[in-house]
Amino acid sequence: MALLQSSASSFLSHFPAVNSVRLSPPCGNRYVGLSVKAEAAAGIVLVDKSEADKVNRLKTSYQEKIVPLLKEEFNYTNVHQVPKVDKIVVNCGIGDAAQNNKGLEAAINDMALITGQRPVKTKAKNPIATFKIRENQTLGIAVTLRGNVMYAFLDRFINLGLPRTRDFQGVSPNSFDGHGNYSVGLKEQSVFPELSYDALGKPRGMDVCISTTAQTDKEAYKLLALMGMPFREGSGPTQVVKKKKLKSHHFNTKTKAKSRR
């Protein structure tokens, strides 16, 4: 109950238009029919009880509400043209994995609790003597999410993880790669309620890469914004301008001298 109240207070601090957050009363040691209901100043319900009780709330909202909006805005002729989230890759780098096996196992267990799927170890393909990295040395962990597990993690990441981040001002809309994929990083994994604060050891961050089927960054931005991704206000995705690569004759002083003559 204290965890939900803290998340509700952080939600209210970032969204001052919300007046109240109501929680259903407990029944013994368990919470029966637990749901969050937030009402805006104009009386608009942000999270309704019927939506909170659904198992795949974000997936159902995408199919029933987001798809018609995207189809109308971008004038898609076929439903299969509407962009969707294809997969989510979550990775975490562990520099001392070779010397600290217990820390590696603890990081794997924490990632499994957060994502609902056990991650795999990522290893070095080539040795790098400068960084004291050997071939096939474990450098981190990664997990690829698809289907219902992906939508469940994205729902908790947007509605619980990001609002609980310290000094959160919104995510950057300029982190698209030009092909409709979005990447965002977290400095601490403790923002997820699955992890106990007392059991946390060394604080670790994580990178979340959201891969979509959108052809442009504008379509992907609209898709994630309708799903609830808290982008910073007054900004949008910027178009990546690739600079022309200079060839070797541009740097040759002899050819420049001959051209001047």
C-alpha positions, 0 to 999 in steps of 0.5 A: 500500500505504501508503494502505491501511495508513493507512486501516486504521489510522484504521479501527482507531482509530475501531473498537477492537473490530476486532483485525486488518486483513489485506491480500493480498501484492503481485505486482510493482507491482500488487496482485492480488486486493486485499481487506480483511478485518477481524475483530471481537473475537467473530470476526465478519467485518466485510468478507469477501473475497467481498464485497470482490471484488464490483464493486457491493458496496453495491448487492448488499448492499442487495438481498440483506440490507438489503431483507429487514431493512427489510421485516420491521421496518416491515412493508412489504407490497410490495417497492417500498415499501422505501426506497432511495437515489434520487440523490446530489448533490455540490456545491462552492462556489467564491467566486473562480471569476470571477477564477481560471479555473485554480482552477475547472478544477482543482476540476472535475477533482478533483470528476470524480476523486472522483465518477467523473462530470464536474460542471457549473457552477452560476451565479447566477440574480439579481445581488446587489450586496452580494456583488458577484455578477452574473447568470450568474456561476459560483459553484460546481460540482455533480454528480448521481449515479444508478445504479451510479456513485451506489452506488460513490461512496456506498461509498467515501464511507462506508468511506474518506472519513468514517473518514479525516476529521480528529477524526471522531466520527461524523456527526450524525443530525439532518441530515434534512430531514423528508422522508427526505433527508440532508445532510452536509458535508466540510471537505476533499476530501483524505480521498478517496484519488483525490486526490494530496496533493502535487497539492492546491492550495487546500483545498476542502470539499464538500456531499453530499446523499443523496436517498432514497424514504423517507417519514419520517426514521426509515426513512431513518435505518435505511436509511443505518445499515444501509448503514454510515453511521457515525452518532453513538452514543446519538442518533437523528433528531429530529422537526422541530417547526414553530412557528406563525407569528404574524400582523400583529395579534399585533404591533399594540399598538392591537388588544391594547389594544382586546381588553383593554377 
